[in-house]
Amino acid sequence: MFEVEFGYDKKYTDNSVGINVGINVGINEIQAKIITLLREKPSVTIPEIAEKIGIVNRHVERNLKFLKDNGFIEREGAKKTGTWIVKK
């Protein structure tokens, strides 16, 4: 189980993310939500992620880059028809 507590009484829990992910790499709440969405629907688009989380496309792109650079996810296939693979 993955759980993050924030100083302003907000808690995020994701049972599908490894226990050491947040401790060792320090993913934030948005990144944890993105990983959950990618697991649920590997073909999800950036605008869909932005709408579901309530952030702008550019913030999604920045968080996806972080997740890719740190080995959490990778993109397989073409830009429009490809899918996301969650590795950790």
Helices and strands as residue ranges (DSSP letters): E 2-6, E 10-14, H 21-24, H 29-40, H 46-53, H 57-69, E 73-76, E 83-86
